[in-house]
């Protein structure tokens, strides 16, 4: 410590929990996603028609819309302002290019949306965009989006950077190399408890927004529910959210940043349904997303994908805040911070850039206080299934034998794969650690595998083999 007794520092830390304080730092508007609308979404049909507008959504960390936010260019031209739904529709003329930042009348900072213009080929002067900003209450908040461009439309005359979509959109129902690829039509009507679904691979550690095109025929307005669930287990990852009966026809839905934790690289499903009467949905008439599949109830339609998108982000890595690694943020972590107060100690320099300055100070104390008494242990993926019966490469197995195994640690259900081909086909997800394959043919090789599943993902199991017994010799 530099001329400051440790006891004094610890006492000051304790005071922070007894004296109410007002946040001393303004918030930050993080660019969550940006995308140029493909042809069908832009009402272009199969010809060069369509709109010329940018739709902006602003919401906060609790999943609530943020109204009265001015949308300006970086050269201070006011383009519009969000309404009570956190939405703003900006129409613009041809021949201009503009970027966007959010201004709240205070000292909050904002990311900058990529420049946008309608002057692109094909269909020059008729292009629209969609942009999402998430308002973070404190710039100490370490939540981030991956806003590198995922792909851009092939163009002949490009006047500025364009964003067909950013990497934080884990799913987007369009092939970004083909402006016309999102042509859509109604699916098959689903009454509750049936649903529509789109599987996707998570690109961050939580889902915060999604949009679909629900309908009861034509462009009739309606409300619907959306929920992220595991796949194939279909267990809820978080609460469902819903959209209001409002224009525009495709409405953005939001979750709080702590509502829907996911594991990057794991497969999940966006589940959509409507209580009290059922609904339909628009599906893209091409298979534009190779890493997932569109569903109507339990029926898969591999030739289609959902018209919509799903937004992921990465949030706080609390393992860095848990300074002593005991799975929670508590007084022992504060003592460790006090030990290095005003020193250059990288392991305790908690404030994220640009606030992290190489010195342990009040900025790091604020990060630790924000996560006080938070558990940092993340439930693990399930362990692999073991102890197969019949054992691997067993011979003369009874044709009426059941398959059994020892469940992996932390597994809540099991994906059963069984058959005579390699890899074996998926049969079902179940909670029991035994499976009855029925009467099997004699003197035949079989292959099986058990993938262990829990809320946080799936662990692929080993492939096991056995051969059934021979029948009695002919007489």
C-alpha positions in Angstrom: 0.0 0.0 0.0 1.2 3.5 -0.7 0.8 5.6 2.5 -2.8 4.3 3.0 -3.4 1.9 5.9 -5.2 -1.3 4.8 -7.7 -0.9 7.6 -8.7 2.5 6.3 -9.3 1.1 2.8 -11.4 -1.8 4.1 -13.5 0.6 6.2 -14.1 2.7 3.1 -15.2 -0.3 1.2 -17.7 -1.2 3.9 -19.2 2.3 3.8 -20.1 1.8 0.1 -22.7 -0.7 1.3 -24.2 1.4 4.0 -24.5 4.8 2.3 -26.7 5.1 -0.8 -25.0 6.5 -3.8 -25.9 7.9 -7.2 -24.1 6.5 -10.2 -21.4 8.9 -11.1 -20.9 7.7 -14.7 -23.2 8.1 -17.6 -24.4 5.1 -19.7 -23.4 3.8 -23.1 -25.4 2.9 -26.2 -23.8 -0.3 -27.6 -24.3 -1.2 -31.2 -26.0 -4.6 -31.0 -26.6 -5.3 -34.7 -26.9 -3.7 -38.1 -28.2 -5.2 -41.2 -29.3 -4.2 -44.7 -32.7 -5.6 -45.5 -32.9 -8.2 -48.3 -35.4 -8.0 -51.1 -38.5 -9.5 -49.5 -38.2 -7.7 -46.2 -37.7 -4.4 -48.2 -41.0 -5.1 -50.1 -39.0 -5.5 -53.4 -40.8 -8.7 -54.4 -38.9 -10.1 -57.4 -38.3 -6.7 -59.0 -36.6 -3.5 -58.1 -39.2 -1.9 -56.0 -39.1 -1.6 -52.2 -38.5 1.0 -49.5 -35.8 3.5 -48.5 -35.6 3.7 -44.7 -33.7 2.7 -41.6 -35.5 1.2 -38.6 -33.8 1.7 -35.3 -34.5 -0.1 -32.0 -33.2 1.0 -28.6 -33.6 -1.1 -25.5 -32.0 -1.5 -22.1 -30.3 -4.3 -20.1 -33.7 -5.3 -18.6 -35.2 -5.8 -22.0 -37.3 -2.6 -21.9 -37.6 -0.1 -24.8 -35.9 3.2 -24.3 -37.9 6.2 -25.6 -36.9 9.8 -26.4 -33.5 9.0 -27.7 -32.3 11.3 -30.4 -30.6 9.6 -33.4 -28.0 11.9 -34.9 -25.1 11.7 -37.4 -21.6 12.1 -36.1 -21.8 15.6 -37.7 -24.8 16.4 -35.4 -27.7 16.2 -37.9 -30.9 15.0 -36.2 -32.4 12.0 -38.1 -35.2 11.0 -35.7 -36.1 10.1 -32.1 -37.3 6.8 -30.5 -41.0 6.6 -29.6 -42.5 4.9 -26.5 -41.7 1.5 -28.0 -38.0 2.4 -28.4 -38.4 2.5 -32.1 -37.7 5.1 -34.8 -38.3 4.9 -38.6 -35.9 7.1 -40.6 -36.8 7.8 -44.2 -34.2 9.4 -46.4 -33.5 10.6 -49.9 -31.2 9.2 -52.5 -27.7 10.4 -52.9 -26.9 10.6 -49.2 -24.9 8.5 -46.8 -25.2 8.8 -43.0 -24.1 7.1 -39.8 -25.9 7.1 -36.5 -25.2 7.6 -32.8 -27.6 7.8 -29.9 -28.0 11.0 -27.8 -29.9 11.0 -24.5 -29.6 14.6 -23.5 -27.0 13.7 -20.9 -23.4 12.6 -21.1 -23.9 9.0 -22.3 -21.6 7.8 -25.0 -22.6 5.8 -28.1 -21.1 3.4 -30.6 -21.4 4.5 -34.2 -23.5 2.6 -36.7 -21.9 1.9 -40.0 -22.6 4.4 -42.8 -25.9 3.7 -44.7 -27.0 4.7 -48.2 -29.6 3.6 -50.6 -27.3 3.9 -53.6 -26.3 0.3 -54.1 -26.7 -2.2 -56.9 -28.9 -4.1 -57.5 -32.0 -1.9 -57.2 -30.1 1.4 -56.8 -31.8 4.0 -54.6 -34.1 1.4 -53.0 -32.4 -0.1 -49.9 -33.4 -0.2 -46.2 -31.6 -1.0 -43.0 -32.3 -2.2 -39.5 -30.1 -1.1 -36.5 -30.3 -2.1 -32.8 -28.7 -0.3 -29.8 -28.6 -1.7 -26.3 -28.3 0.9 -23.5 -25.9 0.0 -20.8 -26.5 1.8 -17.6 -22.8 2.2 -16.8 -19.8 2.2 -19.1 -18.0 0.0 -16.6 -20.4 -2.7 -17.8 -18.3 -5.2 -19.7 -21.0 -6.5 -22.0 -20.0 -6.6 -25.7 -21.4 -7.4 -29.2 -19.3 -8.6 -32.1 -20.1 -6.0 -34.7 -17.6 -7.0 -37.3 -19.3 -7.4 -40.6 -20.4 -11.0 -41.2 -20.9 -10.6 -44.9 -21.7 -7.8 -47.4 -23.7 -7.9 -50.6 -21.6 -8.1 -53.7 -21.6 -4.5 -55.2 -20.3 -2.7 -58.3 -20.5 0.8 -56.8 -19.8 1.0 -53.1 -19.6 4.5 -51.7 -19.2 3.4 -48.0 -19.0 0.4 -45.8 -22.3 -1.4 -45.7 -23.6 -3.9 -43.2 -25.7 -6.8 -44.4 -25.4 -8.1 -40.9 -23.0 -8.2 -38.0 -21.6 -11.3 -36.2 -23.7 -10.7 -33.1 -26.7 -11.9 -35.2 -26.2 -15.6 -34.5 -29.1 -16.3 -37.0 -30.3 -14.2 -39.9 -32.8 -15.6 -42.4 -31.0 -14.5 -45.6 -28.0 -15.6 -47.7 -25.9 -12.4 -47.6 -24.4 -13.2 -51.1 -27.9 -13.1 -52.7 -30.1 -10.1 -52.3 -33.2 -12.1 -53.5 -32.6 -15.1 -51.2 -35.2 -14.2 -48.5 -38.3 -14.7 -50.6 -40.9 -15.9 -48.1 -44.3 -17.5 -47.8 -46.6 -18.7 -45.0 -45.9 -21.9 -43.2 -48.6 -24.2 -41.9 -51.0 -22.9 -39.2 -50.1 -24.0 -35.7 -52.5 -24.0 -32.7 -51.1 -24.1 -29.2 -49.4 -26.1 -27.8 -47.8 -26.5 -31.2 -45.2 -23.9 -32.2 -42.7 -22.7 -34.8 -39.0 -23.1 -34.3 -35.6 -22.3 -35.7 -32.5 -24.0 -34.5 -29.3 -21.9 -34.4 -25.7 -22.0 -33.0 -25.0 -19.5 -30.3 -22.3 -16.9 -31.1 -22.2 -15.3 -27.6 -23.0 -16.3 -24.0 -26.6 -15.0 -24.0 -29.4 -14.1 -26.3 -30.9 -10.6 -26.0 -33.1 -10.0 -29.0 -35.0 -11.8 -31.8 -37.4 -11.0 -34.6 -39.9 -13.0 -36.6 -42.7 -12.3 -39.1 -45.8 -13.7 -37.5 -49.2 -13.6 -39.2 -52.8 -14.8 -39.1 -53.1 -14.2 -42.9 -51.8 -11.4 -45.0 -50.4 -8.4 -43.0 -52.9 -8.7 -40.0 -51.3 -7.5 -36.8 -51.1 -9.8 -33.8 -49.0 -10.6 -30.7 -46.9 -13.7 -30.2 -44.5 -15.2 -27.7 -40.8 -16.1 -28.2 -38.5 -18.2 -26.0 -35.0 -19.7 -26.3 -35.0 -23.4 -25.5 -32.4 -26.2 -25.5 -32.2 -28.5 -28.5 -33.2 -31.2 -28.9 -34.5 -31.3 -25.3 -36.7 -28.1 -25.7 -36.1 -27.1 -22.1 -36.5 -23.4 -21.4 -33.2 -21.5 -21.2 -35.0 -18.4 -19.9 -38.4 -16.7 -19.7 -40.6 -16.1 -22.8 -41.0 -12.6 -24.1 -43.7 -11.2 -26.3 -44.4 -8.5 -28.9 -47.2 -6.0 -28.9 -49.9 -5.5 -31.5 -48.1 -2.8 -33.4 -46.7 -1.8 -36.7 -44.3 -2.6 -38.2 -45.2 -6.1 -39.2 -41.9 -7.7 -38.0 -41.4 -6.5 -34.4 -38.2 -6.8 -32.5 -38.5 -8.7 -29.1 -36.1 -8.2 -26.3 -34.8 -10.1 -23.2 -32.8 -8.8 -20.2 -29.1 -9.5 -20.4 -29.4 -12.1 -17.6 -32.5 -13.8 -18.9 -31.2 -16.2 -21.6 -27.6 -17.5 -20.9 -26.3 -19.8 -23.6 -23.0 -21.6 -24.4 -21.2 -20.3 -27.5 -21.0 -23.0 -30.1 -24.0 -25.0 -28.7 -27.2 -25.4 -30.6 -30.5 -23.9 -29.4 -34.0 -23.2 -30.7 -36.0 -20.0 -31.0 -39.5 -21.2 -30.2 -42.5 -19.0 -31.3 -46.2 -19.5 -30.5 -49.4 -17.6 -29.9 -51.8 -18.3 -27.1 -55.5 -18.1 -27.7 -56.1 -18.9 -31.4 -52.8 -19.9 -32.9 -50.8 -18.2 -35.6 -48.9 -18.6 -38.8 -45.4 -17.4 -39.7 -43.4 -16.5 -42.7 -40.6 -18.9 -43.7 -37.9 -18.3 -46.2 -38.4 -20.6 -49.2 -34.7 -21.5 -49.4 -32.3 -23.2 -46.9 -30.3 -20.1 -46.3 -28.8 -21.1 -42.9 -26.6 -24.2 -43.0 -26.1 -24.6 -39.2 -29.8 -24.9 -38.2 -33.3 -25.9 -39.3 -36.8 -24.7 -39.4 -39.6 -26.5 -37.5 -43.4 -26.5 -37.3 -44.0 -28.3 -34.1 -41.9 -31.5 -34.1 -41.8 -31.6 -37.9 -38.6 -30.4 -39.5 -38.6 -28.6 -42.9 -34.9 -28.7 -44.0 -35.7 -26.9 -47.3 -36.9 -23.7 -45.4 -35.6 -21.3 -42.7 -37.4 -18.8 -40.5 -37.8 -15.3 -41.7 -36.2 -13.4 -38.9 -33.0 -13.0 -36.8 -31.5 -13.8 -33.4 -29.0 -11.5 -31.6 -26.3 -12.7 -29.1 -23.9 -10.9 -26.9 -21.1 -11.6 -24.5 -21.6 -10.3 -21.0 -19.6 -10.0 -17.8 -16.9 -12.6 -17.2 -17.3 -12.8 -13.5 -14.4 -15.2 -13.1 -12.1 -12.2 -13.3 -14.1 -10.4 -10.6 -13.9 -13.4 -8.3 -10.3 -12.6 -7.2 -9.8 -15.5 -4.9 -11.6 -18.0 -7.2 -14.0 -19.4 -4.6 -17.1 -19.1 -6.8 -18.6 -15.8 -5.4 -17.8 -12.2 -5.0 -17.5 -11.3 -1.3 -15.5 -9.6 1.4 -12.4 -11.8 0.7 -12.2 -10.4 -2.8 -12.5 -6.8 -1.4 -9.6 -7.6 1.0 -7.5 -8.7 -2.0 -8.3 -5.5 -3.8 -7.4 -3.5 -0.7 -4.1 -5.3 -0.5 -3.1 -3.9 -3.9 -4.8 -0.5 -3.6 -3.1 2.1 -5.8 -0.6 -0.4 -7.0 0.0 -1.7 -10.5 -1.3 -5.2 -10.3 -2.9 -6.5 -13.5 -4.8 -9.4 -11.8 -6.8 -6.8 -9.8 -7.2 -4.2 -12.5 -10.8 -5.1 -13.1 -12.2 -2.0 -15.0 -12.6 -2.8 -18.7 -11.1 -0.6 -21.4 -11.0 2.3 -21.8 -11.3 2.7 -18.0 -8.7 0.2 -17.0 -5.6 2.3 -16.5 -3.1 -0.2 -14.9 -3.7 1.1 -11.4 -6.0 -0.5 -8.7 -8.3 2.3 -7.8 -11.9 3.4 -7.4 -12.8 2.2 -10.9 -11.9 -1.3 -10.0 -13.8 -1.0 -6.7 -16.9 0.0 -8.6 -16.7 -3.1 -10.8 -16.3 -5.3 -7.7 -19.2 -3.5 -5.9 -21.5 -4.0 -9.0 -21.0 -7.8 -8.7 -21.2 -8.0 -4.9 -22.5 -11.4 -3.6 -22.8 -12.7 -7.2 -22.1 -16.3 -7.8 -19.5 -16.8 -10.5 -19.6 -20.6 -10.9 -21.1 -21.6 -14.3 -22.9 -25.0 -14.3 -20.7 -27.4 -16.3 -21.6 -29.3 -19.4 -22.6 -32.9 -18.6 -20.0 -35.6 -18.4 -20.0 -38.4 -21.0 -22.1 -41.5 -20.7 -20.1 -44.5 -19.6 -20.5 -48.2 -18.6 -22.4 -49.4 -21.8 -24.4 -52.6 -21.5 -24.0 -54.5 -23.8 -20.3 -53.6 -23.6 -18.5 -52.3 -26.6 -18.0 -55.0 -29.3 -20.1 -57.5 -27.3 -21.1 -60.7 -29.2 -24.1 -63.0 -28.9 -26.3 -60.3 -27.3 -29.9 -61.4 -26.6 -32.2 -60.1 -29.4 -34.6 -58.8 -26.7 -31.9 -57.1 -24.6 -32.3 -53.5 -23.4 -29.5 -51.0 -23.7 -28.3 -49.3 -20.5 -25.5 -47.0 -19.5 -24.2 -44.9 -16.6 -25.3 -41.3 -16.9 -22.7 -38.7 -17.1 -22.3 -36.2 -14.2 -24.7 -33.3 -14.3 -26.7 -34.8 -17.2 -30.5 -34.2 -17.0 -31.5 -36.2 -20.1 -30.0 -38.4 -22.8 -30.1 -38.3 -26.6 -30.3 -41.9 -27.9 -28.7 -42.8 -31.2 -29.2 -46.4 -32.4 -29.2 -48.3 -35.7 -27.2 -50.4 -38.1 -25.5 -47.6 -40.0 -22.6 -45.3 -39.0 -23.3 -42.8 -37.6 -26.4 -44.2 -36.0 -29.6 -42.3 -36.4 -31.1 -40.2 -33.6 -34.0 -41.9 -31.9 -35.2 -39.7 -29.1 -34.3 -37.6 -26.0 -35.3 -39.3 -22.7 -34.6 -39.0 -19.0 -34.1 -42.7 -18.3 -30.7 -44.4 -18.6 -32.1 -47.4 -20.3 -33.5 -47.9 -23.8 -35.6 -50.7 -25.2 -34.8 -51.2 -28.9 -37.5 -53.9 -29.3 -36.7 -57.3 -30.8 -33.5 -57.1 -32.9 -32.7 -59.2 -35.9 -30.4 -62.2 -35.2 -26.7 -62.3 -36.0 -26.7 -58.6 -36.9 -24.3 -55.7 -35.9 -25.7 -52.7 -34.2 -24.2 -49.3 -33.4 -25.3 -46.9 -30.6 -24.3 -43.7 -28.9 -25.6 -41.7 -26.0 -25.2 -37.9 -25.9 -25.6 -36.4 -22.4 -27.7 -33.2 -22.2 -28.3 -30.5 -19.6 -29.4 -26.9 -19.6 -25.9 -25.7 -20.7 -25.4 -28.0 -23.7 -24.7 -31.4 -25.0 -21.7 -33.8 -24.6 -21.2 -36.2 -27.5 -20.7 -39.8 -26.4 -18.5 -42.6 -27.7 -19.8 -44.9 -30.4 -20.5 -48.4 -29.1 -21.1 -51.7 -31.1 -22.4 -55.1 -30.5 -23.6 -58.2 -32.5 -26.8 -60.1 -31.6 -26.9 -63.9 -31.1 -27.3 -66.4 -33.9 -30.5 -68.3 -34.2 -30.8 -72.0 -33.7 -29.2 -74.1 -36.5 -31.6 -75.3 -39.3 -32.9 -78.8 -39.0 
